[in-house]
Amino acid sequence: MCGIIGYTGKLDALPIIMEGLQRMEYRGYDSAGVALIENGKLELRRSLGKIIELKKILENETFSAKTGLGHTRWATHGRPSEDNAHPHTDCKGKFVVVHNGIIENYYDLKQDLIKKGHVFKSETDTEVVAHLLEENHSGDLLKTVKKTVESLQGAYALGIMHIDDPETLIATCNASPLIIGKNGSGLFLASDITALLEHSKDLYFLENGEVCVLKNEKIEFFNSDLESIKKETTHIDWNPVMAQKQGYKHYMLKEIFEQPSAISETLMSRINWDDASIYLDEIEGFDEDFMKNISRIYLVACGTAWHACLVGKYLIEKRSPFIAHVDYSHEFRYRNPKVDDKTLMICVSQSGETADTIAALEEGKKRGAKILSICNVLGSTVARKSDGVLYTRAGPEISVASTKAFTTQLVSLFMISIYLGRISGTIDKAKGIKMLNDIVEIPDLLEKTLEMNNDLKKLAGRYIYKQDFLFLARGINYPIALEGALKLKEISYIHAEGYPAGEMKHGPIALIDQDMPVVILAPKNHLLDKTLTNLQEVKARGGETIVFCQDKSEVDKYNVDHIFEVPETIHDLTPIVMTIPMQLLAYHIADQRGTDLDQPRNLAKSVTVE
Ligand code: M6R
């Protein structure tokens, strides 16, 4: 949610911190701030709004401090305001803290600190950390931090500095990501890989409870007992240019257009033509007996990744003998899921940092499940906690609205379904080869599908004043109707619902009139006639129909308002192709409404709170 960054080294800290904040702005953007220690004096600058507002405050100032901290916020405790913006300080203004996460016991801690005479300046949970540090300060910074975090409950990634030790940063975390990097010019901490890519590609991932001291060109790691530990770096082969807009108006549009190449990366070196199967090196550690004797599969995720899971269920149940259940991560962990040591849990997460999904994963693991995750971000918490990880290799996804992560998740689930079908014998070699041929065609088909961009841009103009939208589809494309509705609502703020087309007559049909645009996905398959019946039900009630099909001639006769053809592919791959026009339509409607669509209101890229 929030993004934190710290730098200490030979260079001026402020430009490095500002650049890092800009790269992490998608994590949260309601306020931002920086802290520097300049000639023994704390310089704190904070502003309400995006990083640009902070830049305005700083534009006429120069600082030569070589150490500093920065923060971009997604409000949890306390409304967005300058006072609630980080960094936060203690009563004397000696400790400086930036925080990502939630201190769950902050209220009790705060009351206790107030009784001891501490004066709070903000409504945030974070400020208690600064006052606790002050309260616990023994002169030894590391021990002070240890004592402080011992009383914290909840999730936190903390960057800490003290005015009397102006060249030192301390970092520690629990259930929130924190990444440490180093190059010839200095040492860095950040919530996110993208903030550090410019500086280093060999990064350390801090584990829960670990503490790190960044000082004098040296990084030292300690466990929660402050015993010195050694950590290995992970090499990240993302290129910093990948995290830039490259001439596109928005990251979202760039990421939509990157889907053919992203999917090629997902497939790369995973197609096993000899065995008509998939190389899933990621699950080599899984016992073959376990894979053949899976009792049930749980697919667990949130948001767009949850929609991918719904498609995954169709694929797995069609191609393998296994039963697949789909759960929202936050629902899974609070019910009593029937998990045993024969359960395979597939956790899907672009960021790998979604708190709900991490908690569900932990719950599943505790109950004995084997965890296979589908993640995009290397070394993320979900990836690290899993028994095996299938990386989608989509490259950095900056836009808050997920696009290329989704289609690469769909491809990953398609591959898993082939793998499961092959090991359990429900897919024979000939069928396997056919499926592999079909999936390797997908990047080219998506290139063709993207040619709809201009037509959808024109169409979008009709809808910029609409208040509601309905998205209908059947079977394996029903999750794409949900995804189309989610894309539209999160970036255009138009209310939208996705429904299985057969469900419309059970209630939503009451909403249909001439003001209701209805998007209908009607691929050529065994459900087409039924979908077309639903289309006529919409037409009969005056709804405006926008149909995406594979063969116009089958749909034309129904007097549809707008028809678009998408390229043909096999039934099970239509969700990938159908996703593209959903993304483009939402994008162009939002763009023409003038929303801040890469950073929609109230949202953040990775939701690291429950
Ligand atoms: O990083 P994750 O895939 O775990 O994120 C899950 C959801 O928060 C995410 O898909 C969200 O729904 C997106 N904003 C959708 O565009």
Residues whose N, C-alpha, C, O or C-beta is under 5 A from the ligand:
A	BS01	M6R	C302 G303 T304 A305 V348 S349 Q350 S351 G352 T354 V400 A401 S402 K605 V607
